Amino acid sequence: MQLFVSSRWLAVVLYLSFLLVTAIIMLNVLIAQMSDTYTKVRQNARALATFHRARFLLRYLKFYEHWHSKDGNNATEVSTYNW
């Protein structure tokens, strides 16, 4: 009977340690996934900000050329883009 009680406690301890290790590993996987997602979003945001900055500059150049040309109809490469 003593052997059965000690092996029962051993089974409970092993089961609880398995649950603890599994929970720690799953939390680690969740943190890794969130970190990877954050990195991808940050890189996408940088690319998008660069695109918007370039588009703003092209619009500004188009506006500037229109108002500072001699006849107001100065057709250059920047002015032909429809942004």
Long-range contacts (C-beta under 8 A, 24 or more apart in sequence): 55-83, 58-83, 59-83
